[in-house]
Amino acid sequence: MTTNPVMIPGPFRVLDRDEYLTAVSAAVSAMNYFPSRPPLDYGMAEEIVSAALAAVGVFSPIPVPESLEPSCTALYLPNVPDQFDASIFGEWQQCADEPGHEGDYHENPDVGWSDGSPGSVPAGAADEMTTPSGAEREN
Ligand SMILES: [Zn+2]
């Protein structure tokens, strides 16, 4: 059983990376099965799968650190349906402030949050949370 380190209120759930990759691959395979359909590339499939799953309360895993912007790496998963519309609900958000900024409040143009809020991941923690079992880490 995989333990997910992101604290998120039920009934929502965050997929682990293997579940997510399986879902995206299934979408690509389903779309590309028929040659008459326009091909679905992996990036488009990720967006479709993420949005479809978020609509039913199942969220994408924490983004891999290599995909993050060169700013503060604190992350937040908007998880309160009343506060966020479909364009942001369940879509990982990254702080847009300078790396290592003071305080535990983070924000980007769409949302602000504090470390410790449900769905938040402190700066620098995504690296640890996306490395499976620490097996591939070099210390
Ligand atoms: Zn920040």
Residues whose N, C-alpha, C, O or C-beta is under 5 A from the ligand:
A	BS01	ZN	C72 A74 C95 D97 Y105 H106
